Amino acid sequence: PSCPYSPRCPVCVMAPDASAGKTRPPLPSSITFATSGMGGILGWVIVHPFNTLAIRMNLDNMRKPAGTPSPSFVAYSSGAIKENGMMALYDGLGAGIIRQLFYATSRYGLYETYRDMLAQYRPMDFVGRSACAVAAGACAAVISCPAEVSLVRMSNDATLPESQRRNYKGVMDCAQTIMKTEGFGAFYRGCTPFVIRAMMVGGTQVATYDQFRTVFSGLGVPDGVPITFCSAMSAGLVYATATMPVESAKNRMASQRPDGEGKLKYTGTFQSIGKIAGEEGVLSLWNGFTPYYIRCGGHTVAMFIAIEQLRKAYWVAQGY
């Protein structure tokens, strides 16, 4: 089957092994899913502090009077580290790892599964690859939404006034507290924008990553880490810009508390986007964009490199 990104993609498992003079067989499904999950987790450990800053900056406007200008990324980061310490940027890391365990494993594993299944019935082209990526992203988001809600809450809890903090002791305590106090449904607050975002990322990443690889290859950027880094960061800029409003809606819906009457302020994706834009200005939908972009591009780079090395190690162990 055709690789989702390009013939030079570092995670492609169907390329011939030139050094051994033989062609590798299809990667077993168990290895596909396992390396996808492990690569996602390793990449996440690197970018988690940027995700924490992105969530906190994005939700910061909720606690400010209307019209208050947002601080720059450098100013906000410096203030957050000074106030809470560097290690506070790793709040919610456990939830982030569990999220990747479900999200990255299912997203990339299902993508390759769907791709291989579809290839049995029709030639793989851009439309087919995009459809597989969108479907895999949607399924992965539904599967990992409870971990996403826990991640958002744990990452932002330290910035809340003391009276509003939930003071989660860890990811299991967070999950138990949500289940006990708010019910199972709370795990899926923000599920719709999370699914929409995952579908958008899947669709735009397939198109832009491959196109940027072609552009950078034409410019003479070497294969391997250099072209992966340049292509992933460029693709990340495109899909981070496109998905940030949906990310903002997801963060608000996942972190909110019911009011005194038990009603929620943010009830749907487009209702949330409209309410944020109306009350805080359209640009507030992109508040926290810089760390969000670093997280998107950085995680793609780190994940692809990790998957590449893990799969190379597997083939070496198999004698290829």
C-alpha positions in Angstrom: 0.0 0.0 0.0 1.0 3.6 -0.6 2.7 5.4 2.3 0.4 8.1 3.8 2.9 10.8 3.5 5.5 10.1 0.8 7.9 7.5 -0.4 10.5 9.0 1.8 8.4 8.9 5.0 10.5 7.6 7.9 7.6 5.5 9.3 7.0 3.7 5.9 7.2 0.0 6.5 6.8 -1.2 2.9 10.1 0.1 1.5 12.6 -2.5 0.1 15.6 -3.2 2.3 18.4 -2.3 -0.2 21.2 -3.4 2.1 19.9 -6.9 2.4 18.6 -7.2 -1.1 15.2 -8.3 -0.1 11.8 -6.7 0.5 10.3 -6.5 4.0 7.0 -8.2 4.6 4.0 -6.2 5.9 4.6 -5.0 9.5 2.5 -7.1 11.9 -0.5 -5.3 13.3 0.7 -5.7 16.8 4.0 -4.0 16.0 2.2 -1.3 14.1 0.0 -0.4 17.0 2.7 -0.8 19.6 5.3 1.4 17.9 2.7 4.0 17.1 1.7 4.2 20.8 5.3 4.1 22.1 6.3 6.8 19.6 3.4 9.0 20.6 4.3 8.6 24.3 8.0 9.4 23.7 7.1 12.5 21.6 4.6 13.7 24.2 7.1 13.6 27.1 9.1 16.1 25.1 6.3 18.5 24.2 4.1 18.2 27.4 5.3 21.5 28.9 4.3 23.4 25.7 0.8 21.7 25.9 0.5 22.8 29.5 1.3 26.4 28.6 -1.0 26.3 25.6 -3.9 25.2 27.7 -3.2 27.7 30.4 -2.8 30.6 28.0 -5.9 29.6 26.1 -8.0 29.5 29.3 -6.4 32.5 30.8 -8.9 34.9 29.2 -11.8 33.3 31.2 -10.4 35.0 34.3 -9.7 38.4 32.8 -11.9 41.4 32.4 -13.0 41.9 28.8 -10.5 43.8 26.7 -7.5 42.9 28.8 -4.5 42.3 26.4 -3.0 38.8 26.5 0.7 38.5 27.4 3.3 37.2 24.9 4.4 33.6 25.1 7.7 34.5 26.6 6.2 36.8 29.2 3.5 34.2 30.2 6.0 31.3 30.3 8.4 33.3 32.5 5.7 34.3 34.8 4.3 30.7 35.1 7.7 29.3 35.8 8.5 32.0 38.4 5.2 31.5 40.2 4.8 27.7 40.2 8.2 26.4 39.3 9.5 24.5 36.2 8.1 21.2 37.2 4.6 22.6 37.3 4.7 22.5 33.5 4.6 18.7 33.8 1.3 18.8 35.7 -1.0 16.3 34.0 1.9 14.3 32.4 0.4 11.0 33.5 -2.9 11.9 31.8 -1.0 13.0 28.7 0.8 9.7 28.6 -2.4 7.7 29.0 -4.0 10.0 26.3 -1.2 9.0 23.9 -1.5 5.4 24.9 -5.0 5.4 23.5 -4.9 8.3 21.0 -1.5 7.7 19.2 -1.9 3.9 19.3 -5.4 4.0 17.8 -4.9 6.9 15.5 -1.8 5.7 13.6 -2.5 2.0 14.1 -6.0 2.4 12.8 -4.8 4.6 9.9 -2.5 1.9 8.6 -5.2 -0.7 9.2 -7.8 1.2 7.2 -5.3 2.1 4.5 -4.3 -1.6 4.0 -8.0 -2.7 4.0 -9.0 0.0 1.4 -6.0 -0.8 -0.8 -7.5 -4.2 -1.4 -10.5 -2.6 -3.2 -9.1 0.4 -4.9 -5.8 2.1 -5.7 -4.6 4.3 -2.9 -4.7 8.0 -3.8 -4.9 11.3 -1.9 -8.7 11.0 -1.4 -8.3 7.5 0.0 -5.5 8.4 2.3 -7.3 11.4 3.6 -10.5 9.5 4.2 -8.5 6.9 6.2 -6.7 9.6 8.2 -10.0 11.4 9.0 -11.8 8.2 10.0 -8.8 7.1 12.2 -8.6 10.5 13.9 -12.3 10.5 14.7 -12.2 7.0 16.2 -9.0 7.8 18.2 -10.6 10.9 19.6 -13.6 9.1 20.9 -11.5 6.4 22.5 -9.1 8.8 24.2 -11.6 11.6 25.2 -11.7 10.7 28.9 -7.9 11.0 29.1 -8.1 14.3 27.2 -10.6 15.7 29.8 -8.3 14.6 32.6 -5.3 16.2 30.8 -6.9 19.6 30.4 -8.1 19.7 34.0 -4.8 18.6 35.5 -2.8 20.9 33.3 -4.8 24.0 34.2 -5.7 23.3 37.9 -2.7 25.2 39.4 -3.7 28.4 37.7 -7.2 28.5 39.2 -8.0 30.5 42.4 -7.5 28.2 45.4 -11.3 28.0 46.1 -11.8 26.6 42.6 -9.0 24.2 42.4 -9.8 20.5 42.3 -6.4 19.5 43.6 -6.1 16.2 41.8 -3.4 14.0 43.3 -2.8 12.1 40.0 -4.5 10.8 36.9 -6.3 8.0 38.7 -7.5 10.4 41.4 -8.6 12.8 38.7 -10.6 10.0 37.0 -12.2 8.8 40.2 -13.1 12.3 41.3 -14.8 13.1 38.0 -16.7 9.8 38.0 -17.8 10.3 41.6 -18.7 14.0 41.5 -19.9 14.6 37.9 -20.7 11.2 36.5 -19.4 9.3 33.4 -20.8 11.9 31.0 -18.3 14.5 32.2 -15.5 12.4 30.6 -17.0 13.3 27.2 -17.4 17.0 27.7 -15.7 18.5 24.7 -15.8 15.3 22.8 -17.3 16.8 19.7 -14.6 19.5 19.2 -12.0 17.0 20.0 -13.3 14.7 17.3 -13.5 17.5 14.8 -10.0 18.6 15.7 -8.7 15.1 15.2 -10.4 14.8 11.9 -9.0 18.1 10.7 -5.5 17.2 11.8 -5.8 13.9 10.0 -6.9 15.5 6.8 -4.6 18.5 6.8 -1.6 16.6 8.0 -1.7 14.1 5.1 -1.9 16.8 2.5 0.5 19.4 3.9 3.2 17.0 5.3 3.6 15.3 1.9 3.5 18.6 0.0 6.2 20.2 2.3 8.4 17.1 1.9 8.2 17.6 -1.9 9.1 21.3 -1.6 12.0 20.8 0.9 13.3 17.9 -1.2 13.4 20.2 -4.2 15.2 22.7 -2.1 17.9 20.2 -1.4 17.1 19.4 2.3 18.6 16.0 3.1 16.4 13.0 3.8 16.1 11.7 7.3 15.8 14.0 10.4 16.4 17.3 8.5 13.5 16.9 6.0 11.3 15.3 8.7 11.8 18.2 11.0 11.3 20.9 8.3 8.2 19.2 6.9 6.6 18.4 10.3 7.1 21.9 11.6 5.7 23.5 8.4 2.7 21.1 8.4 2.2 21.8 12.1 1.9 25.5 11.4 -0.9 24.8 8.9 -2.9 22.5 11.0 -2.3 24.3 14.3 -3.7 27.5 12.7 -6.7 25.6 11.3 -7.5 23.6 14.5 -6.9 26.2 17.2 -10.5 27.5 17.4 -11.7 24.0 17.9 -9.0 23.3 20.4 -10.2 26.4 22.3 -13.8 25.2 22.4 -12.6 21.7 23.6 -10.5 23.3 26.4 -13.4 25.4 27.6 -15.9 22.5 27.5 -13.6 20.1 29.2 -12.5 22.4 32.0 -15.8 24.1 32.9 -17.9 23.7 36.0 -21.7 23.8 36.2 -23.2 27.0 37.6 -25.4 27.3 40.6 -28.3 26.0 38.6 -26.4 23.1 37.3 -26.1 24.6 33.8 -23.0 24.6 31.6 -21.8 27.8 29.9 -20.3 25.9 26.9 -22.7 23.3 25.4 -21.5 22.7 21.9 -18.6 23.2 19.5 -19.9 26.1 17.4 -21.8 27.6 20.4 -18.6 27.7 22.3 -16.6 29.2 19.4 -19.3 31.8 18.9 -19.5 32.7 22.6 -15.7 33.0 23.0 -15.4 35.2 19.9 -18.4 37.3 20.9 -17.3 37.9 24.5 -13.5 38.0 24.2 -12.9 38.8 20.5 -12.2 36.6 17.5 -8.4 36.5 18.1 -8.9 35.0 21.6 -9.7 31.7 19.8 -6.0 31.6 19.0 -4.8 32.6 22.5 -1.9 30.3 23.4 -1.1 29.6 19.7 2.7 29.7 20.0 3.0 26.8 22.5 0.2 25.0 20.7 2.1 25.2 17.5 5.3 24.0 19.1 3.4 21.1 20.6 1.8 20.2 17.3 5.0 20.4 15.2 7.3 19.2 17.9 5.3 16.2 18.7 5.1 15.2 15.1 8.8 15.4 14.7 9.7 13.6 17.9 7.0 10.9 17.3 8.1 10.2 13.7 11.7 9.9 14.7 10.8 7.6 17.6 8.6 5.4 15.4 11.3 5.2 12.8 13.9 4.0 15.3 11.5 1.6 17.0 10.6 0.0 13.7 14.2 -0.1 12.5 15.1 -2.0 15.7 12.2 -4.4 15.0 13.4 -5.1 11.5 17.0 -5.5 12.6 15.8 -8.1 15.2 14.0 -9.9 12.4 17.1 -10.1 10.3 16.2 -7.3 7.7 
